[in-house]
């Protein structure tokens, strides 16, 4: 992060800390718990199934983590946890909860908390956990609104806890090597980046995604046995349950619960360029192409331009985001076509005046470069120009970001997607989400955490239902 980014962010946080209101903390200050080698890290899990299951199971597999409590609004998901433990030489000694507030209140010995829920629950659950001195691993995109991003950052700093956003490609060797190459300046002056995803629609070659609803459905369906719909809604405004609409993945489409394809994938697919080019603060966002704007849901497809200011002698950068199976035009990347035969279904293309780089997966791991005058690309592991670029970033054991978090909780390393990286990345992504909702260019001022657009400013802070304040 640039010095300007740090200073402006600190200024905002200082102002917010003195503002009172929703920023006021209640209760006694909790001290974070750092475990010593040989001890067990006591973990609370909020969001038991799906991605959460992968997160907590990999943490337990580290050998020094014990899940003492699972929380999920869908009680049927606890069966998956019990079945997993039944296959392991481990004792399934945990309690279960439907309400994370009760779990955090009763489980006073927690060292760390995993939050792997729909986006609208990320900040409320994680912030309350941090206020109790717990380290937190929060699935991407960390939070749903910019106000939450700043609040999250403030609480993490105030309580001195470890944080990690779950964009697990950050721990891959290939991603880190790509970052080193970008930071070396091999590509020269980079002024343009293109990032694209095949989501939200389930498309050819895409085995994971969701169909983007166009409006909120009418009517109501019976709530399944074992599920608490009110707890699922959490801080969000009340609405009727509809089968197959919100729970379990379609929630991503709705403003009240998710952040669309941008929030689902940008923390992965923008990560390489954001780190490698040290982009820092976004200064503007605009949807230059969009399917249509809807009252309750994100668009079916869009092309959004995010602008980053010059920093440290590096020129300004325009980053173009494409979703809904849109891609950059093939004519801007002839080296990619010559090498791969087509534009990949997902990827990141970085354009410098001395060369170009393309990443062909969601997580930043597999990258190719071509220097000026070269017609075809080579893997960064095979290109001669990359051989002399030094290794400057530490590598993670097993290339596992969950393990990295656990080791950070033992004071053995630093979490690579802590607030210094995750908050600026997510904030720029969320400016893009605002551009998907609001016509015209949004000029963003990170130092004041506001824009020149009244509509955008009205969307910075989430609705918080009575009884769900945090």
MARMI-474406 format. One record per residue (C-alpha): residue number from 1; x, y, z. Coordinates in nm, 2 decimals, padded with zeros to 4 digits, always signed. Each point is the difference from the previous one (the first is absolute). Layout:
% MARMI-474406
{pt NUM,{X,Y,Z}}
...
END
This chain:
% MARMI-474406
{pt 1,{+00.00,+00.00,+00.00}}
{pt 2,{+00.13,+00.35,-00.08}}
{pt 3,{+00.09,+00.25,+00.26}}
{pt 4,{-00.28,+00.22,-00.12}}
{pt 5,{-00.25,-00.29,+00.05}}
{pt 6,{+00.13,-00.06,+00.35}}
{pt 7,{-00.02,+00.36,+00.11}}
{pt 8,{-00.34,+00.07,-00.14}}
{pt 9,{-00.14,-00.32,+00.14}}
{pt 10,{+00.14,+00.08,+00.34}}
{pt 11,{-00.15,+00.35,-00.01}}
{pt 12,{-00.34,-00.14,-00.08}}
{pt 13,{+00.02,-00.26,+00.28}}
{pt 14,{+00.11,+00.27,+00.25}}
{pt 15,{-00.30,+00.21,-00.10}}
{pt 16,{-00.23,-00.30,+00.02}}
{pt 17,{+00.13,-00.10,+00.35}}
{pt 18,{-00.10,+00.34,+00.13}}
{pt 19,{-00.33,+00.01,-00.17}}
{pt 20,{-00.19,-00.22,+00.25}}
{pt 21,{-00.33,-00.14,-00.10}}
{pt 22,{+00.02,-00.34,-00.17}}
{pt 23,{+00.38,+00.00,+00.04}}
{pt 24,{-00.02,+00.01,+00.38}}
{pt 25,{+00.11,-00.33,+00.16}}
{pt 26,{-00.18,-00.15,+00.30}}
{pt 27,{+00.13,-00.23,+00.27}}
{pt 28,{+00.35,-00.07,+00.11}}
{pt 29,{+00.30,-00.01,-00.23}}
{pt 30,{+00.10,-00.36,-00.07}}
{pt 31,{+00.36,-00.11,-00.04}}
{pt 32,{+00.09,-00.22,-00.31}}
{pt 33,{+00.12,-00.34,+00.08}}
{pt 34,{+00.32,-00.13,-00.17}}
{pt 35,{+00.06,-00.37,+00.05}}
{pt 36,{+00.35,-00.15,+00.06}}
{pt 37,{+00.14,-00.30,-00.18}}
{pt 38,{-00.15,-00.32,+00.14}}
{pt 39,{-00.33,+00.17,+00.10}}
{pt 40,{-00.33,-00.03,-00.18}}
{pt 41,{-00.17,+00.29,-00.18}}
{pt 42,{-00.36,+00.00,+00.10}}
{pt 43,{-00.21,+00.08,-00.30}}
{pt 44,{-00.36,+00.11,-00.04}}
{pt 45,{-00.16,-00.05,-00.34}}
{pt 46,{-00.28,+00.22,-00.14}}
{pt 47,{-00.12,-00.16,-00.32}}
{pt 48,{+00.05,-00.37,+00.02}}
{pt 49,{-00.06,-00.14,-00.36}}
{pt 50,{+00.13,+00.08,-00.35}}
{pt 51,{+00.30,+00.22,+00.00}}
{pt 52,{-00.01,+00.02,+00.38}}
{pt 53,{+00.05,-00.38,+00.01}}
{pt 54,{+00.31,+00.02,-00.21}}
{pt 55,{+00.14,+00.28,+00.21}}
{pt 56,{-00.05,-00.15,+00.34}}
{pt 57,{+00.09,-00.35,-00.10}}
{pt 58,{+00.34,+00.11,-00.14}}
{pt 59,{+00.06,+00.20,+00.32}}
{pt 60,{-00.07,-00.31,+00.21}}
{pt 61,{+00.23,-00.20,-00.23}}
{pt 62,{+00.29,+00.23,+00.11}}
{pt 63,{+00.00,-00.21,+00.32}}
{pt 64,{-00.01,+00.28,+00.25}}
{pt 65,{-00.36,+00.13,-00.04}}
{pt 66,{-00.31,-00.12,+00.18}}
{pt 67,{-00.35,+00.10,-00.10}}
{pt 68,{-00.19,+00.06,+00.32}}
{pt 69,{-00.31,+00.15,-00.15}}
{pt 70,{-00.19,-00.01,-00.33}}
{pt 71,{-00.26,+00.26,-00.09}}
{pt 72,{-00.24,-00.02,-00.29}}
{pt 73,{-00.36,+00.11,-00.06}}
{pt 74,{-00.06,-00.33,-00.19}}
{pt 75,{+00.03,-00.28,+00.26}}
{pt 76,{+00.02,-00.26,-00.28}}
{pt 77,{+00.36,+00.11,-00.07}}
{pt 78,{+00.13,-00.12,+00.34}}
{pt 79,{-00.04,-00.35,-00.13}}
{pt 80,{+00.28,+00.06,-00.25}}
{pt 81,{+00.23,+00.11,+00.28}}
{pt 82,{-00.08,-00.32,+00.21}}
{pt 83,{+00.06,-00.22,-00.31}}
{pt 84,{+00.33,+00.16,-00.06}}
{pt 85,{+00.12,-00.05,+00.36}}
{pt 86,{-00.13,-00.36,-00.02}}
{pt 87,{+00.26,-00.07,-00.27}}
{pt 88,{+00.29,+00.15,+00.21}}
{pt 89,{+00.18,-00.12,+00.31}}
{pt 90,{-00.13,+00.31,+00.18}}
{pt 91,{-00.27,+00.04,+00.26}}
{pt 92,{-00.29,+00.21,-00.12}}
{pt 93,{-00.03,+00.21,+00.32}}
{pt 94,{-00.19,+00.31,-00.11}}
{pt 95,{-00.32,+00.18,+00.08}}
{pt 96,{-00.24,+00.13,-00.27}}
{pt 97,{-00.19,+00.33,-00.03}}
{pt 98,{-00.24,+00.17,-00.24}}
{pt 99,{+00.08,+00.35,+00.11}}
{pt 100,{+00.36,+00.12,-00.02}}
{pt 101,{-00.07,+00.27,+00.26}}
{pt 102,{-00.08,-00.27,+00.26}}
{pt 103,{+00.31,-00.20,-00.10}}
{pt 104,{+00.22,+00.30,+00.05}}
{pt 105,{-00.16,+00.08,+00.33}}
{pt 106,{+00.02,-00.35,+00.14}}
{pt 107,{+00.33,-00.13,-00.14}}
{pt 108,{+00.23,+00.22,+00.20}}
{pt 109,{+00.32,-00.21,-00.07}}
{pt 110,{+00.00,+00.04,-00.38}}
{pt 111,{+00.33,+00.10,-00.15}}
{pt 112,{-00.11,+00.04,-00.36}}
{pt 113,{-00.32,+00.01,-00.20}}
{pt 114,{-00.06,-00.10,-00.36}}
{pt 115,{-00.28,+00.19,-00.18}}
{pt 116,{-00.12,-00.17,-00.32}}
{pt 117,{-00.35,+00.12,-00.05}}
{pt 118,{-00.19,+00.21,-00.26}}
{pt 119,{+00.17,+00.34,-00.04}}
{pt 120,{-00.25,+00.20,+00.21}}
{pt 121,{+00.10,-00.19,+00.31}}
{pt 122,{+00.38,+00.03,-00.04}}
{pt 123,{+00.05,+00.33,+00.17}}
{pt 124,{-00.25,-00.03,+00.28}}
{pt 125,{+00.13,-00.34,+00.11}}
{pt 126,{+00.37,+00.07,-00.05}}
{pt 127,{-00.01,+00.34,+00.17}}
{pt 128,{-00.18,-00.14,+00.31}}
{pt 129,{+00.26,-00.28,+00.01}}
{pt 130,{+00.29,+00.24,-00.02}}
{pt 131,{-00.15,+00.21,+00.29}}
{pt 132,{+00.03,-00.31,+00.21}}
{pt 133,{+00.37,-00.03,-00.09}}
{pt 134,{-00.04,-00.28,-00.26}}
{pt 135,{+00.21,-00.02,-00.31}}
{pt 136,{-00.22,-00.03,-00.31}}
{pt 137,{+00.02,-00.18,-00.33}}
{pt 138,{-00.27,+00.15,-00.22}}
{pt 139,{-00.09,-00.13,-00.34}}
{pt 140,{+00.02,+00.24,-00.29}}
{pt 141,{-00.12,+00.26,-00.06}}
{pt 142,{+00.06,+00.08,+00.37}}
{pt 143,{-00.29,+00.24,+00.02}}
{pt 144,{-00.30,+00.12,-00.21}}
{pt 145,{+00.02,+00.38,+00.03}}
{pt 146,{+00.28,+00.26,+00.02}}
{pt 147,{-00.11,+00.12,+00.34}}
{pt 148,{+00.04,-00.36,+00.13}}
{pt 149,{+00.35,-00.01,-00.16}}
{pt 150,{+00.11,+00.30,+00.20}}
{pt 151,{-00.17,-00.12,+00.32}}
{pt 152,{+00.16,-00.34,-00.04}}
{pt 153,{+00.34,+00.16,-00.04}}
{pt 154,{-00.05,+00.23,+00.30}}
{pt 155,{-00.10,-00.29,+00.23}}
{pt 156,{+00.28,-00.23,-00.12}}
{pt 157,{+00.26,+00.27,+00.08}}
{pt 158,{-00.15,+00.10,+00.33}}
{pt 159,{-00.01,-00.36,+00.13}}
{pt 160,{+00.33,-00.11,-00.15}}
{pt 161,{-00.14,-00.32,-00.15}}
{pt 162,{+00.11,-00.21,-00.30}}
{pt 163,{-00.22,+00.02,-00.31}}
{pt 164,{+00.00,-00.19,-00.32}}
{pt 165,{-00.24,+00.04,-00.30}}
{pt 166,{-00.06,-00.33,-00.17}}
{pt 167,{+00.14,+00.07,-00.35}}
{pt 168,{+00.21,-00.32,+00.02}}
{pt 169,{+00.19,+00.06,-00.32}}
{pt 170,{+00.21,+00.24,+00.20}}
{pt 171,{+00.19,-00.29,+00.15}}
{pt 172,{+00.08,-00.17,-00.34}}
{pt 173,{+00.37,+00.00,-00.11}}
{pt 174,{-00.10,+00.10,-00.35}}
{pt 175,{-00.20,+00.30,+00.12}}
{pt 176,{+00.29,+00.12,+00.21}}
{pt 177,{+00.24,-00.05,-00.29}}
{pt 178,{-00.23,+00.20,-00.22}}
{pt 179,{+00.00,+00.28,+00.25}}
{pt 180,{+00.38,+00.01,+00.02}}
{pt 181,{+00.03,+00.02,-00.38}}
{pt 182,{-00.25,+00.29,-00.01}}
{pt 183,{+00.17,+00.19,+00.28}}
{pt 184,{+00.34,-00.05,-00.18}}
{pt 185,{-00.12,+00.24,-00.28}}
{pt 186,{+00.06,-00.26,-00.27}}
{pt 187,{-00.31,+00.11,-00.19}}
{pt 188,{+00.10,+00.37,+00.01}}
{pt 189,{-00.27,+00.26,+00.07}}
{pt 190,{-00.33,-00.17,+00.04}}
{pt 191,{-00.31,+00.21,-00.07}}
{pt 192,{-00.27,-00.25,-00.08}}
{pt 193,{-00.13,-00.32,+00.16}}
{pt 194,{-00.29,-00.22,-00.11}}
{pt 195,{-00.17,-00.25,+00.24}}
{pt 196,{-00.29,-00.23,-00.10}}
{pt 197,{-00.21,-00.28,+00.14}}
{pt 198,{-00.26,-00.24,-00.13}}
{pt 199,{-00.23,+00.07,+00.29}}
{pt 200,{-00.28,+00.05,+00.09}}
{pt 201,{-00.17,-00.21,-00.27}}
{pt 202,{+00.08,-00.37,-00.02}}
{pt 203,{+00.17,+00.00,-00.34}}
{pt 204,{+00.18,-00.24,-00.23}}
{pt 205,{+00.30,-00.13,+00.18}}
{pt 206,{-00.12,+00.15,+00.33}}
{pt 207,{-00.10,-00.26,+00.26}}
{pt 208,{-00.06,+00.25,+00.28}}
{pt 209,{-00.22,+00.30,+00.00}}
{pt 210,{-00.36,+00.12,+00.03}}
{pt 211,{-00.27,+00.14,-00.22}}
{pt 212,{-00.04,+00.37,+00.07}}
{pt 213,{-00.36,+00.08,+00.10}}
{pt 214,{-00.14,+00.32,-00.14}}
{pt 215,{-00.24,+00.09,+00.28}}
{pt 216,{-00.11,-00.10,+00.35}}
{pt 217,{-00.25,-00.28,-00.02}}
{pt 218,{-00.35,+00.04,+00.14}}
{pt 219,{-00.17,-00.23,+00.25}}
{pt 220,{+00.14,-00.23,+00.27}}
{pt 221,{+00.09,-00.36,+00.05}}
{pt 222,{+00.01,-00.22,+00.31}}
{pt 223,{+00.32,+00.04,+00.19}}
{pt 224,{+00.19,-00.34,+00.01}}
{pt 225,{+00.01,-00.19,+00.32}}
{pt 226,{+00.32,+00.08,+00.19}}
{pt 227,{+00.05,+00.33,-00.16}}
{pt 228,{-00.03,+00.35,+00.16}}
{pt 229,{-00.09,+00.24,-00.28}}
{pt 230,{+00.01,+00.30,+00.24}}
{pt 231,{+00.35,-00.08,+00.11}}
{pt 232,{+00.10,-00.05,-00.37}}
{pt 233,{-00.12,+00.35,-00.07}}
{pt 234,{+00.20,+00.14,+00.29}}
{pt 235,{+00.05,+00.37,-00.04}}
{pt 236,{-00.18,+00.03,-00.33}}
{pt 237,{-00.36,+00.11,-00.04}}
{pt 238,{-00.26,-00.27,+00.04}}
{pt 239,{-00.15,-00.18,-00.30}}
{pt 240,{-00.18,-00.33,-00.05}}
{pt 241,{+00.18,-00.32,-00.06}}
{pt 242,{-00.01,-00.14,-00.35}}
{pt 243,{+00.13,-00.35,-00.08}}
{pt 244,{+00.31,-00.01,-00.22}}
{pt 245,{+00.02,+00.38,-00.03}}
{pt 246,{+00.23,+00.12,+00.28}}
{pt 247,{+00.13,-00.30,+00.19}}
{pt 248,{+00.26,-00.14,-00.10}}
{pt 249,{+00.17,+00.19,-00.28}}
{pt 250,{-00.25,+00.23,-00.18}}
{pt 251,{+00.04,+00.25,+00.28}}
{pt 252,{+00.31,+00.13,-00.18}}
{pt 253,{-00.22,+00.17,-00.26}}
{pt 254,{-00.19,+00.22,+00.25}}
{pt 255,{+00.12,+00.34,+00.13}}
{pt 256,{-00.12,-00.07,+00.35}}
{pt 257,{+00.20,-00.32,+00.03}}
{pt 258,{+00.28,-00.02,-00.25}}
{pt 259,{+00.24,+00.19,-00.23}}
{pt 260,{-00.07,-00.17,-00.33}}
{pt 261,{+00.27,-00.15,-00.22}}
{pt 262,{+00.23,+00.29,+00.10}}
{pt 263,{+00.00,-00.10,+00.36}}
{pt 264,{+00.01,-00.37,-00.07}}
{pt 265,{+00.31,+00.00,-00.23}}
{pt 266,{+00.19,+00.33,+00.00}}
{pt 267,{+00.18,-00.07,+00.33}}
{pt 268,{+00.14,-00.30,-00.19}}
{pt 269,{+00.04,+00.13,-00.36}}
{pt 270,{+00.11,+00.36,+00.08}}
{pt 271,{+00.24,-00.12,+00.28}}
{pt 272,{+00.31,-00.06,-00.22}}
{pt 273,{-00.02,+00.34,-00.17}}
{pt 274,{-00.10,+00.19,+00.31}}
{pt 275,{+00.30,-00.14,+00.20}}
{pt 276,{+00.25,-00.01,-00.28}}
{pt 277,{-00.07,+00.36,-00.13}}
{pt 278,{-00.06,+00.13,+00.36}}
{pt 279,{-00.31,+00.17,-00.12}}
{pt 280,{-00.12,+00.13,+00.34}}
{pt 281,{-00.29,+00.25,+00.00}}
{pt 282,{-00.26,+00.00,-00.27}}
{pt 283,{-00.09,+00.35,-00.11}}
{pt 284,{-00.29,-00.06,-00.24}}
{pt 285,{-00.24,-00.27,-00.12}}
{pt 286,{-00.25,-00.01,-00.29}}
{pt 287,{-00.20,-00.27,-00.18}}
{pt 288,{+00.08,+00.06,-00.37}}
{pt 289,{-00.22,-00.29,-00.11}}
{pt 290,{-00.28,-00.16,+00.19}}
{pt 291,{-00.30,-00.23,-00.07}}
{pt 292,{-00.25,+00.20,+00.20}}
{pt 293,{-00.03,+00.13,+00.35}}
{pt 294,{-00.25,-00.17,+00.23}}
{pt 295,{-00.17,+00.10,+00.32}}
{pt 296,{+00.12,-00.29,+00.21}}
{pt 297,{+00.27,-00.19,-00.18}}
{pt 298,{+00.33,+00.05,-00.17}}
{pt 299,{+00.02,+00.00,-00.39}}
{pt 300,{+00.01,-00.31,-00.21}}
{pt 301,{+00.32,+00.14,-00.16}}
{pt 302,{+00.22,+00.31,+00.02}}
{pt 303,{+00.33,+00.16,-00.09}}
{pt 304,{+00.12,+00.24,+00.27}}
{pt 305,{+00.30,+00.23,-00.01}}
{pt 306,{+00.19,+00.06,+00.33}}
{pt 307,{+00.26,+00.27,+00.00}}
{pt 308,{+00.31,+00.00,+00.23}}
{pt 309,{+00.21,+00.30,+00.05}}
{pt 310,{+00.37,+00.03,-00.07}}
{pt 311,{+00.21,-00.12,+00.29}}
{pt 312,{+00.38,-00.01,+00.07}}
{pt 313,{+00.10,+00.09,-00.35}}
{pt 314,{-00.24,-00.24,-00.16}}
{pt 315,{-00.27,+00.13,-00.24}}
{pt 316,{-00.37,+00.00,+00.05}}
{pt 317,{-00.17,-00.33,-00.08}}
{pt 318,{-00.34,-00.08,-00.15}}
{pt 319,{-00.13,-00.34,+00.10}}
{pt 320,{-00.29,-00.14,-00.20}}
{pt 321,{-00.22,-00.26,+00.16}}
{pt 322,{-00.23,-00.23,-00.20}}
{pt 323,{-00.26,-00.24,+00.13}}
{pt 324,{-00.29,-00.20,-00.13}}
{pt 325,{+00.23,-00.19,-00.24}}
{pt 326,{+00.12,+00.32,-00.16}}
{pt 327,{+00.36,+00.01,-00.11}}
{pt 328,{+00.25,+00.27,-00.12}}
{pt 329,{+00.03,+00.03,-00.38}}
{pt 330,{+00.24,-00.26,-00.14}}
{pt 331,{+00.18,+00.27,-00.21}}
{pt 332,{+00.16,+00.15,+00.30}}
{pt 333,{+00.18,-00.32,+00.09}}
{pt 334,{+00.14,-00.16,-00.32}}
{pt 335,{+00.27,-00.17,+00.20}}
{pt 336,{-00.26,-00.18,+00.21}}
{pt 337,{-00.19,-00.12,-00.32}}
{pt 338,{+00.33,-00.11,-00.16}}
{pt 339,{+00.09,-00.20,+00.31}}
{pt 340,{-00.33,-00.13,+00.13}}
{pt 341,{-00.22,+00.01,-00.31}}
{pt 342,{-00.28,+00.20,+00.18}}
{pt 343,{-00.07,+00.24,+00.28}}
{pt 344,{-00.03,-00.22,+00.32}}
{pt 345,{-00.35,-00.02,+00.17}}
{pt 346,{+00.14,+00.18,+00.30}}
{pt 347,{+00.32,+00.20,+00.05}}
{pt 348,{+00.21,+00.31,+00.04}}
{pt 349,{+00.19,+00.19,-00.27}}
{pt 350,{+00.26,+00.25,+00.10}}
{pt 351,{+00.14,+00.25,-00.27}}
{pt 352,{+00.33,+00.17,+00.04}}
{pt 353,{+00.21,+00.20,-00.25}}
{pt 354,{+00.27,-00.27,+00.01}}
{pt 355,{-00.21,-00.31,+00.02}}
{pt 356,{-00.33,-00.17,+00.10}}
{pt 357,{-00.11,-00.27,+00.24}}
{pt 358,{-00.30,-00.22,+00.00}}
{pt 359,{-00.13,-00.21,+00.29}}
{pt 360,{-00.23,-00.28,-00.11}}
{pt 361,{-00.16,-00.12,+00.32}}
{pt 362,{-00.22,+00.15,+00.28}}
{pt 363,{+00.27,+00.01,+00.26}}
{pt 364,{+00.31,+00.16,-00.16}}
{pt 365,{+00.20,-00.32,-00.01}}
{pt 366,{+00.07,-00.06,-00.37}}
{pt 367,{+00.14,+00.30,-00.19}}
{pt 368,{+00.18,+00.05,-00.33}}
{pt 369,{+00.19,+00.30,-00.13}}
{pt 370,{+00.12,+00.14,-00.33}}
{pt 371,{+00.25,+00.28,-00.03}}
{pt 372,{-00.01,+00.26,-00.27}}
{pt 373,{+00.06,-00.15,-00.34}}
{pt 374,{-00.09,-00.36,+00.11}}
{pt 375,{-00.29,-00.15,-00.19}}
{pt 376,{-00.07,-00.28,+00.25}}
{pt 377,{-00.01,-00.02,+00.38}}
{pt 378,{+00.19,-00.23,+00.23}}
{pt 379,{-00.08,-00.11,+00.35}}
{pt 380,{+00.16,+00.22,+00.27}}
{pt 381,{+00.17,-00.32,+00.12}}
{pt 382,{+00.17,-00.04,-00.34}}
{pt 383,{+00.06,+00.35,-00.14}}
{pt 384,{+00.37,+00.09,+00.00}}
{pt 385,{-00.06,+00.36,+00.12}}
{pt 386,{-00.16,-00.13,+00.32}}
{pt 387,{+00.29,-00.21,+00.10}}
{pt 388,{+00.20,+00.29,+00.14}}
{pt 389,{-00.29,+00.15,+00.20}}
{pt 390,{+00.07,-00.07,+00.36}}
{pt 391,{-00.24,-00.18,+00.24}}
{pt 392,{-00.11,+00.27,+00.25}}
{pt 393,{-00.32,-00.14,+00.14}}
{pt 394,{-00.02,-00.29,+00.25}}
{pt 395,{-00.17,-00.32,-00.11}}
{pt 396,{-00.28,-00.17,+00.19}}
{pt 397,{+00.02,-00.36,+00.12}}
{pt 398,{-00.22,-00.21,-00.22}}
{pt 399,{-00.10,+00.32,-00.18}}
{pt 400,{-00.29,+00.01,+00.24}}
{pt 401,{-00.14,+00.33,+00.11}}
{pt 402,{-00.20,-00.16,+00.29}}
{pt 403,{+00.33,-00.14,+00.14}}
{pt 404,{+00.16,+00.34,-00.04}}
{pt 405,{-00.28,+00.15,+00.22}}
{pt 406,{+00.04,-00.27,+00.26}}
{pt 407,{+00.38,+00.06,+00.01}}
{pt 408,{-00.07,+00.38,+00.03}}
{pt 409,{-00.22,-00.08,+00.31}}
{pt 410,{+00.31,-00.17,+00.15}}
{pt 411,{+00.21,+00.30,-00.08}}
{pt 412,{+00.21,-00.19,-00.25}}
{pt 413,{-00.07,+00.20,-00.32}}
{pt 414,{-00.21,+00.29,-00.13}}
{pt 415,{-00.34,-00.06,-00.17}}
{pt 416,{+00.04,+00.12,-00.36}}
{pt 417,{-00.36,+00.11,-00.04}}
{pt 418,{-00.02,+00.20,+00.32}}
{pt 419,{-00.17,+00.34,+00.02}}
{pt 420,{+00.30,+00.18,-00.17}}
{pt 421,{-00.08,-00.18,-00.32}}
{pt 422,{-00.36,-00.12,+00.02}}
{pt 423,{-00.17,+00.32,+00.10}}
{pt 424,{+00.15,+00.22,-00.29}}
{pt 425,{-00.07,-00.29,-00.25}}
{pt 426,{-00.36,-00.04,+00.12}}
{pt 427,{-00.06,+00.37,+00.01}}
{pt 428,{+00.10,+00.04,-00.36}}
{pt 429,{-00.22,-00.30,-00.10}}
{pt 430,{-00.29,+00.15,+00.19}}
{pt 431,{+00.04,+00.33,-00.19}}
{pt 432,{-00.05,-00.22,-00.31}}
{pt 433,{-00.32,-00.14,+00.16}}
{pt 434,{-00.13,+00.35,+00.05}}
{pt 435,{+00.07,+00.07,-00.37}}
{pt 436,{-00.21,-00.30,-00.10}}
{pt 437,{-00.29,+00.15,+00.20}}
{pt 438,{+00.03,+00.37,-00.09}}
{pt 439,{+00.04,+00.16,-00.34}}
{pt 440,{+00.29,+00.23,-00.08}}
{pt 441,{+00.35,+00.03,+00.13}}
{pt 442,{+00.05,-00.02,+00.38}}
{pt 443,{+00.30,+00.20,+00.12}}
{pt 444,{+00.13,-00.16,+00.32}}
{pt 445,{+00.18,+00.18,+00.28}}
{pt 446,{+00.16,-00.26,+00.23}}
{pt 447,{+00.12,+00.26,+00.26}}
{pt 448,{-00.36,+00.11,+00.07}}
{pt 449,{-00.16,-00.34,-00.09}}
{pt 450,{-00.25,+00.17,-00.23}}
{pt 451,{-00.07,+00.07,-00.36}}
{pt 452,{-00.13,+00.29,-00.21}}
{pt 453,{-00.33,-00.19,-00.05}}
{pt 454,{-00.28,+00.02,+00.26}}
{pt 455,{-00.15,-00.32,-00.11}}
{pt 456,{+00.32,-00.19,+00.05}}
{pt 457,{+00.06,+00.16,+00.34}}
{pt 458,{-00.35,-00.12,+00.11}}
{pt 459,{+00.11,-00.36,-00.07}}
{pt 460,{+00.33,+00.01,+00.19}}
{pt 461,{-00.15,-00.12,+00.33}}
{pt 462,{-00.23,-00.31,+00.03}}
{pt 463,{-00.34,-00.02,+00.15}}
{pt 464,{+00.02,-00.14,+00.35}}
{pt 465,{-00.32,-00.14,+00.15}}
{pt 466,{-00.08,+00.08,+00.36}}
{pt 467,{+00.16,-00.25,+00.23}}
{pt 468,{+00.28,-00.08,-00.24}}
{pt 469,{+00.22,+00.30,+00.08}}
{pt 470,{+00.38,-00.06,+00.01}}
END
